[in-house]
């Protein structure tokens, strides 16, 4: 899921790989990672989006598509729910970081679904 975050989530296929039923896989996944597979994937997508949004050369629509959202509206709504700001507001409040993208993703990792009340750095 971390590697193929932009692809659609197929819980049934993941459950087959894990040799579990889809419902048992979802319960086990939640117990292990603290979130359902869907929520975990959303967090990883938003995490990648925060790194991409630091680059002004990529449109918000392109960011949404690159991280696996088919709809800009769904991306914006999910982004706001997780980060606390719209993608455009986030871009306006942050600045590009001169560091490898893997570091930026680690620094901006989403750790909860509760919106931050502080301004992102």
C-alpha positions as CSV (number, residue, x, y, z in Angstrom):
1,X,0.0,0.0,0.0
2,X,2.9,2.4,0.7
3,X,4.5,1.7,-2.6
4,X,1.3,1.7,-4.7
5,X,-0.6,4.4,-2.9
6,X,-1.9,6.0,-6.1
7,X,-3.6,2.8,-7.2
8,X,-7.2,1.9,-6.2
9,X,-7.4,0.0,-2.9
10,X,-8.6,-3.6,-3.3
11,X,-9.1,-5.0,0.2
12,X,-10.2,-8.4,-1.2
13,X,-6.9,-8.7,-3.1
14,X,-4.9,-7.7,0.0
15,X,-6.8,-10.1,2.1
16,X,-6.0,-12.9,-0.4
17,X,-2.3,-12.1,-0.2
18,X,-2.5,-12.2,3.6
19,X,-4.5,-15.5,3.4
20,X,-7.4,-14.0,5.3
21,X,-11.0,-13.1,4.7
22,X,-11.6,-9.4,3.8
23,X,-13.3,-8.7,7.2
24,X,-10.6,-10.5,9.2
25,X,-7.9,-8.7,7.2
26,X,-9.6,-5.3,7.9
27,X,-9.9,-6.1,11.7
28,X,-6.3,-7.3,11.8
29,X,-5.0,-4.3,9.8
30,X,-6.8,-1.9,12.1
31,X,-5.5,-3.6,15.2
32,X,-1.9,-3.4,13.8
33,X,-1.9,0.0,12.2
34,X,-4.6,1.8,14.2
35,X,-6.7,2.5,11.1
36,X,-8.7,0.7,8.5
37,X,-6.9,0.0,5.2
38,X,-8.9,2.7,3.5
39,X,-8.0,5.3,6.2
40,X,-4.4,4.3,6.2
41,X,-4.2,4.7,2.4
42,X,-5.9,8.1,2.6
43,X,-3.3,9.2,5.1
44,X,-0.4,8.0,2.9
45,X,-1.9,9.8,-0.1
46,X,-2.3,13.0,1.8
47,X,1.2,12.7,3.2
48,X,2.5,12.4,-0.4
49,X,0.3,15.3,-1.4
50,X,1.7,17.6,1.3
51,X,5.2,17.1,-0.2
52,X,4.0,17.7,-3.7
53,X,2.1,20.8,-2.8
54,X,5.3,22.4,-1.7
55,X,6.3,22.6,-5.4
56,X,4.5,25.5,-7.1
57,X,5.1,24.0,-10.5
58,X,2.5,21.3,-9.9
59,X,-1.2,22.2,-10.0
60,X,-3.5,21.0,-7.2
61,X,-5.4,19.0,-9.7
62,X,-2.2,17.2,-10.8
63,X,-1.3,16.6,-7.2
64,X,-4.7,15.0,-6.6
65,X,-4.3,12.7,-9.7
66,X,-0.7,11.8,-8.8
67,X,-1.7,10.6,-5.3
68,X,-4.6,8.5,-6.5
69,X,-7.7,10.7,-6.2
70,X,-10.1,10.6,-9.2
71,X,-12.0,13.7,-8.0
72,X,-10.5,17.0,-7.1
73,X,-13.5,17.5,-4.8
74,X,-12.9,14.3,-2.9
75,X,-9.2,15.1,-2.7
76,X,-9.9,18.6,-1.3
77,X,-12.4,17.4,1.2
78,X,-10.1,14.5,2.4
79,X,-7.1,16.9,2.6
80,X,-9.0,19.4,4.7
81,X,-10.3,16.6,7.0
82,X,-6.8,15.2,7.6
83,X,-4.6,18.4,7.5
84,X,-7.1,21.0,8.6
85,X,-6.6,23.3,5.6
86,X,-7.6,23.1,1.9
87,X,-4.8,22.1,-0.5
88,X,-4.6,25.7,-1.7
89,X,-4.4,27.1,1.8
90,X,-1.7,24.5,2.7
91,X,0.3,25.6,-0.4
92,X,0.0,29.3,0.6
93,X,1.1,28.6,4.2
94,X,4.1,26.5,3.4
95,X,7.2,27.0,1.4
96,X,9.4,24.7,-0.7
97,X,12.0,22.7,1.3
98,X,15.4,22.1,-0.3
99,X,15.6,18.5,0.8
100,X,15.0,15.1,-0.7
101,X,11.3,14.3,-1.0
102,X,11.7,11.3,1.3
103,X,12.7,13.6,4.1
104,X,9.9,16.1,3.4
105,X,7.4,13.2,3.5
106,X,8.8,12.0,6.8
107,X,8.7,15.5,8.3
108,X,5.1,16.1,7.1
109,X,3.8,12.6,8.0
110,X,0.2,12.6,9.0
111,X,-0.1,11.1,12.4
112,X,-3.8,11.6,13.1
113,X,-7.1,12.7,11.6
114,X,-7.4,15.6,13.9
115,X,-6.8,18.9,12.1
116,X,-3.8,20.9,13.3
117,X,-4.5,24.3,14.8
118,X,-1.0,25.6,14.0
119,X,0.3,26.8,10.7
120,X,2.3,24.2,8.8
121,X,6.0,25.0,8.4
